[in-house]
Amino acid sequence: MKSRQRGISLIGMILVALLLAGALLVGFKMVGPYREYFAIQRIIGLVADEGNDGASESEMRRSYERRADIDSIDVVRSKDLVFSKQGGQAVVEVEYTRKAPLVGNVSLSFDFKASSRHSRK
């Protein structure tokens, strides 16, 4: 009685490796934009807290610029921030789009909306 061989063929292994490499490429390209988003979310939460402590809008803009320079964030500038008051609390919001080149002329596009309302605990 002959035993039948089992396993994956060479072609199958190459296809699985290509799919895995593609998924890893997309995953690694997503890290940068999300790292920036979480840094911006943290910074505008801190800036809103300064506004609750009596800082003016121009002081909050300067504070954001200093903190963004430290974290090397250049996709959102202080002029892009929207300041408002809700329920006696300072609210800072920003909406922006970030593109991450993938391969050749293919890019990933991310639409982010960061708000100090969501960063407080």
N, C-alpha and C positions, 0 to 999 in steps of 0.2 A: 504494500500500500504506500503510495507516494504522499508525502505531506505537502500541503500547499503553502507557498511563501506568503507572508503578510507584511504589511508595512507601507510606507509612502514611497512613491516613485521619485526619481530625480526631478522630473518636470513638476510634480506636485510640491516637492520641497522648495524649488525655486519660486513657484507662485506664492507659496505661504511666506517665504522670505521677502518677496517684493511687497506683498500686502503689509507685512509687519514693518518694513522700512518706511513705507508711505505713511502709515499711522504714526510712527515715531517722528517723522519729519514734520507732520502737521502739529503734533503735540509739542514738540520743541519750539516751533514757531509761535505757538500760543502763549508760551511762558512770558515773554517780554511784555506784550500788551497788557496781560493780566497783572503782572508785577507793577507796572505803571499805574493801572487802575486802582489797585489796593493802596498804593502809596498816595495817590491823589485823594482817595477817600479818607485816609488817615489825616492828611494835611488839612483838608477843608473842615474836618471835624475839630481839629485843634484851632483853626482860624475862627470858626463859629464860636467856640468857647471863649476866645479873646473878645469877640463881639458882645457876648453876654456879660463880660466883665467891664464893658464900657469903651472898648476900642472903636475908633471911627472907621468908616469904610476905607479910607486911604491907608490907615494903619494896618488894617486887615489885608489889604492888597500887598503892601510891602512885606508883611509877615509871610504871606503865601509865596511871594517871589523868593525870599530868602530860603524858605524851607524847600521849595522846588529846586533851587540851585544846588542845595546840599544833596538832594536825592537824584540829581541829574534828570529832572523831568522838563522836557521842552515841548511837549505836545499841547499843554494847556498853560497859557499865560494868565496873569492876573486880570487882564482886560476881558477875558472870556468868562470870568466868574459872575454869577448873578446873586446879588445880596437881597435878602428880604427879612421881614420879621413875621413870625407866626406864633401866636399865643404868647407873646412877650419874649420869645426866644429868637436869636439870630439864626438864619438859615442861609447856607451857602450852597449853590448848585452849579453844575456845569454839565453840558452835553458836548461830546466830541466824537469824532470818527478816527480810528487808527487803522492804517493798512500795514500789513506785514507781507513782504514779498515771499512767495513760496518757491516757484520754479519758473524761470523765464518770464513770461508776461502774465503769469497767474499769481494773484495775491489773495490773501485772506483779509476781509474787511470786518472790523469790529465797531459797533456803535455802543458807546458807553454813556451812562448818565450817573453821575456821582452826586450825592446830596449829603449834607451834614445831618439831615433828619434820620438817615438810616445808620449812621455811624455811632450814635449815642446808645449807651446801655441803660 
